[in-house]
Amino acid sequence: MKVEIKPEMLRWARVRSGLSLDSIAGHFPNIEAWELGVKFPMLKQIEAFARITHVPVGYLFLPTPPVEQLPIPDFRTMPQARFQQPSPDLLEMIYVCQQRQEWYRDYARTAGEKPLPFVGSANDANSVETTAAAMRHALKFDIEERRQLPTWTEALSRFIEQADDLGILVMCSGIVMNNTHRPLDPEEFRGFALTDDLAPLIFINGRDTKATQIFTLAHELAHIWLGQSALSDTQLSQLPDNRIERWCNQVAAELLVPLAVLRAEYQPDEELASEVSRLARRFKVSSLVILRRIYDAGKLTQQQFWQEYQDELQRLCAIPRGSGGNFHLTEAARVSKRFARALVASTFNGITLFRDAFHMLGISKTETLSTFGKSLGVID
């Protein structure tokens, strides 16, 4: 059965998903005729088209394209025109994380958990140094302990573990749910925070380097301390116009690389590149963060910082990024161990429906959920 659907709705869905006519023509040879209104698709073709363009099928039957707005404040500073409208991938991850947060909030309330005192405990008028020190104390964030960790991956895992122990749901993924065909673009966003005094949640774009993810986590933690949800890009090459983003960047940098420690350890007589590399390994942060802190310490002029930053950014972009790893370890990182343990236990105890658990975890089989629960030590 053919369906008379408005051509502009098909065009809107295709453009929204970032697909060109050529790229989608292999699936739908008549797509151009559909968009011109000279031919109409079958209902099954409409359903397939909705899946490929990642749009709810009901949207395609609307008279005009809906206005899709981000459900949280957008503090990004990225100027690219192609990101003026949020991608389906970004929107879906925010919506999924909001659903996970709502579930965990109800779980925590039922379990009698108390509101977390650090959520909303700061404001952007507070001293950067004082706030970073308070965060470091609450997280049990030990600068010397990080020095001993051999890799940035282990430093990130430890950092996530510290936030999890404090009651924060930290989710880190480079794809939408478990769909490897839907990678998240770090050029669109690097992370976001969803504040809540029972279920604060941070999402980190796992497509970034591990060192960048560490700074993103620190930045989003500052948003949790402010008690403010936000979508961020956490750029360090310039001071954001938004004072809250500027403050969160400063707090994140001070949390990871205290300026007093940096000044004491920086060796100005050494070659800059080797010194940046040494300090990045010492603090387990990105070389870009170290460059920024050297600039903050007054050891580089603004022009020197800008040139060195661009050169280092270009070098980092040329380095291939790895992928893969054990599925269950990856899945736990994607959805937060704290959240995953609670959800799996609730499901196998008959409190949460399996279909709801499947939806929030992005899996489809009871066997997979059972294996995942065993890997988390939740079920025998």
C-alpha positions in Angstrom: 0.0 0.0 0.0 1.4 3.3 -1.1 1.3 6.2 1.4 0.8 9.9 0.4 3.4 11.5 2.6 4.5 15.1 2.3 7.8 15.3 0.4 9.1 18.0 2.8 8.9 15.5 5.7 11.0 13.0 3.8 13.5 15.7 3.0 13.6 16.9 6.5 14.2 13.4 7.9 17.0 12.8 5.5 18.8 16.1 6.1 18.3 15.7 9.9 20.1 12.4 9.8 23.0 13.9 7.8 22.4 11.7 4.7 22.8 12.8 1.1 20.5 11.7 -1.7 23.4 9.6 -3.1 24.2 7.9 0.2 20.6 6.8 0.8 19.7 6.0 -2.8 21.2 2.5 -2.4 18.4 1.7 0.0 15.7 3.7 -1.7 16.3 4.2 -5.4 13.2 6.4 -5.7 14.1 8.7 -2.9 14.6 11.7 -5.2 11.1 11.1 -6.8 9.6 10.8 -3.3 11.1 14.1 -2.3 9.7 15.7 -5.4 6.3 14.3 -4.8 6.0 12.5 -8.2 6.1 9.1 -6.5 5.0 7.8 -3.2 6.6 5.0 -1.0 5.0 1.9 0.4 4.2 1.7 4.1 7.0 -0.8 4.7 9.4 1.5 2.8 8.4 4.4 5.1 9.1 2.2 8.2 12.5 1.2 6.8 13.2 4.9 5.9 12.4 5.9 9.5 14.8 3.3 10.9 17.7 4.4 8.6 17.2 8.1 9.3 16.7 7.5 13.1 13.4 9.4 13.2 10.2 8.2 15.0 7.9 6.9 12.2 5.0 9.0 13.4 7.0 12.2 12.8 6.9 11.5 9.0 3.1 11.8 9.0 3.1 15.3 10.6 2.0 18.2 8.3 5.3 20.1 8.9 8.7 19.2 10.4 8.8 19.5 14.2 11.1 22.0 15.9 13.5 19.9 17.9 15.2 21.7 20.7 17.8 20.5 23.1 16.2 19.6 26.5 19.1 21.0 28.5 21.0 24.3 28.3 23.5 24.4 25.5 26.8 25.9 26.6 28.9 24.8 23.5 31.1 27.3 21.8 31.6 25.4 18.6 31.0 27.8 15.7 30.4 25.2 12.9 27.1 25.8 11.1 26.5 22.1 10.7 25.8 21.8 14.4 23.2 24.5 14.6 20.6 21.8 14.8 21.2 18.9 17.2 21.8 15.6 15.5 19.5 12.6 16.0 22.5 10.8 17.8 22.9 13.6 20.3 19.2 13.9 21.0 18.7 10.2 21.5 21.6 10.0 23.9 20.3 12.8 26.0 16.8 11.3 26.0 18.1 7.8 26.9 20.2 9.3 29.7 17.2 11.2 31.0 15.2 8.0 31.2 18.1 6.2 33.0 18.3 9.1 35.4 14.6 9.1 36.1 14.7 5.3 36.7 17.6 5.6 39.1 16.0 8.6 40.9 13.0 6.4 41.7 15.2 3.5 42.7 17.2 5.7 45.1 14.1 7.2 46.6 12.6 3.8 47.2 15.9 2.6 48.7 15.8 5.5 51.1 19.0 7.1 49.8 19.6 10.7 51.0 20.2 13.7 48.7 23.8 14.2 47.8 25.0 17.3 49.6 27.6 18.4 47.0 25.0 18.8 44.2 24.4 22.5 43.9 26.8 23.3 46.7 28.8 25.8 44.6 28.1 28.9 42.5 30.2 30.6 39.9 31.1 33.4 42.3 33.0 30.9 44.4 36.8 30.8 44.3 38.0 28.4 41.6 40.8 27.1 44.0 38.4 26.6 46.9 35.8 24.8 44.8 38.4 22.6 43.1 39.9 21.7 46.6 36.4 20.8 47.9 35.8 18.6 44.8 39.2 16.9 45.2 38.5 16.2 48.8 35.0 14.7 48.1 36.3 12.6 45.3 39.3 11.5 47.2 41.2 12.7 44.2 44.9 12.2 44.9 47.4 13.9 42.6 50.2 11.6 43.7 48.1 8.5 43.2 47.6 9.6 39.6 51.3 10.0 39.0 51.7 6.2 39.7 49.0 5.2 37.2 50.8 4.0 34.0 48.2 5.1 31.4 45.6 7.7 30.8 43.0 4.8 30.4 43.7 3.7 33.9 43.6 7.3 35.1 40.2 7.8 33.5 38.9 4.5 34.9 40.0 5.5 38.4 38.5 9.0 38.0 35.1 7.4 36.9 35.3 5.0 39.9 35.9 7.9 42.3 32.8 9.8 40.9 30.8 6.6 41.0 31.7 6.0 44.6 30.5 9.5 45.4 27.0 8.7 43.9 27.4 10.1 40.4 26.3 8.1 37.4 29.1 8.4 34.8 28.3 7.0 31.4 31.0 7.0 28.7 30.3 5.8 25.1 31.4 6.7 21.6 28.2 5.2 20.0 24.5 5.5 20.3 23.5 2.6 22.7 25.2 -0.5 21.2 24.9 0.6 17.6 28.4 0.7 16.1 27.0 2.2 13.0 26.0 5.4 14.9 29.3 6.9 16.2 29.0 10.1 18.3 30.9 13.0 16.9 33.2 14.8 19.4 33.1 17.8 17.2 29.4 18.2 18.0 29.7 17.6 21.8 32.1 16.2 24.3 29.8 15.7 27.2 26.8 16.7 29.2 25.6 16.8 32.8 22.1 16.1 34.1 21.9 17.5 37.6 19.8 15.9 40.3 20.4 15.6 44.1 19.6 11.8 44.1 20.8 10.8 40.6 23.4 13.2 39.1 24.5 11.9 35.7 27.4 12.7 33.5 27.8 11.5 29.9 31.2 11.6 28.2 31.7 11.2 24.5 33.9 8.1 24.2 35.1 9.0 20.7 37.5 11.5 22.2 41.0 10.6 23.4 41.2 9.3 27.0 43.1 12.4 28.1 40.3 14.7 26.7 37.7 12.5 28.4 39.4 13.1 31.7 39.0 16.8 31.3 35.4 16.5 30.1 34.6 14.5 33.2 36.2 17.2 35.4 34.3 19.9 33.6 30.9 18.1 33.9 31.6 17.5 37.6 31.9 21.3 38.0 28.4 21.5 36.5 27.1 19.0 39.0 28.7 21.1 41.9 26.8 24.1 40.4 23.6 22.0 40.3 23.1 22.9 36.6 22.5 20.6 33.7 24.5 21.5 30.6 25.7 20.4 27.2 29.4 21.2 26.7 32.3 21.1 24.3 35.0 22.0 26.9 37.4 23.7 24.5 40.6 25.1 26.1 42.0 27.1 23.3 40.0 30.2 24.2 38.0 31.6 27.1 34.3 30.8 26.6 32.0 33.9 26.5 29.6 32.2 28.9 30.9 32.8 32.4 29.6 29.5 33.7 31.5 27.6 31.1 34.6 29.7 31.8 34.3 29.0 35.5 33.8 25.2 34.9 36.8 25.1 32.7 38.9 26.9 35.3 37.7 24.6 38.1 38.3 21.5 36.0 41.8 22.6 35.2 42.6 23.4 38.8 41.1 20.1 40.0 43.3 18.1 37.6 46.4 20.3 37.6 46.6 22.6 40.6 48.4 25.8 39.5 50.6 25.9 42.6 51.8 22.3 41.9 52.3 23.1 38.2 54.4 26.2 39.0 56.6 24.1 41.4 57.1 21.4 38.9 57.5 23.3 35.6 61.1 23.5 34.4 61.3 26.6 32.1 64.8 25.8 30.9 63.7 22.6 29.3 62.4 22.4 25.7 58.7 23.2 25.7 57.5 20.1 23.8 59.3 17.6 26.1 58.2 19.5 29.2 54.6 19.4 28.1 54.9 15.7 27.4 56.5 15.1 30.8 53.8 17.1 32.7 51.0 15.5 30.8 52.3 12.0 31.9 52.8 13.3 35.4 49.2 14.6 35.8 47.6 12.2 33.4 45.9 14.9 31.4 45.9 16.1 27.8 49.0 17.9 26.6 46.5 20.7 25.7 45.5 21.0 29.3 49.2 21.3 30.3 49.7 24.0 27.6 46.8 25.9 29.0 48.1 25.6 32.6 51.5 26.8 31.6 49.8 29.8 30.0 47.7 30.3 33.1 51.0 30.3 35.1 52.2 33.2 33.0 55.0 31.1 31.3 53.6 31.7 27.8 52.3 34.8 26.0 48.8 34.6 24.5 50.3 34.4 21.0 52.7 31.7 22.0 50.0 29.7 23.7 47.7 30.0 20.6 50.4 28.8 18.2 51.6 26.0 20.4 48.0 24.9 21.1 47.1 24.7 17.3 50.3 22.8 16.5 49.7 20.3 19.3 46.0 19.9 18.3 47.0 19.2 14.8 49.5 16.6 16.0 46.9 14.9 18.2 44.3 14.8 15.4 46.8 12.8 13.2 47.1 10.0 15.8 44.7 7.1 15.1 42.3 6.2 17.9 41.9 2.6 19.0 38.7 0.7 19.5 37.3 -2.6 20.7 37.7 -4.3 24.1 35.7 -6.7 26.2 32.0 -6.2 25.6 30.8 -6.4 29.2 33.6 -4.1 30.5 32.6 -1.6 27.7 28.9 -2.0 28.4 29.5 -1.2 32.1 31.4 1.9 31.2 28.7 3.0 28.8 25.9 2.9 31.3 27.6 3.5 34.7 28.4 0.5 37.0 26.3 2.1 39.7 23.3 2.3 37.4 23.9 -1.1 35.8 24.1 -3.0 39.1 20.9 -1.4 40.4 19.0 -2.0 37.2 20.1 -5.6 36.7 19.4 -6.5 40.3 16.0 -4.8 40.2 15.1 -6.7 37.0 16.0 -10.1 38.2 14.2 -9.4 41.5 11.0 -8.9 39.5 10.7 -5.1 40.2 11.7 -3.7 36.8 10.3 -5.2 33.6 12.8 -6.9 31.4 11.6 -4.9 28.4 12.4 -1.7 30.3 15.9 -3.0 31.2 16.5 -4.0 27.6 15.5 -0.5 26.4 17.7 1.4 28.8 20.8 -0.9 28.3 20.3 -1.3 24.5 20.3 -5.1 24.6 17.6 -7.5 23.5 18.2 -10.9 25.1 17.7 -12.2 28.6 20.9 -14.3 28.2 22.9 -11.2 27.5 21.5 -9.4 30.5 22.2 -12.4 32.7 25.8 -12.6 31.5 26.2 -8.9 32.0 24.8 -9.2 35.6 27.3 -12.0 36.3 30.2 -9.8 35.1 29.0 -7.1 37.5 28.8 -9.5 40.4 25.1 -8.8 40.8 23.8 -12.3 40.1 25.3 -15.8 40.5 
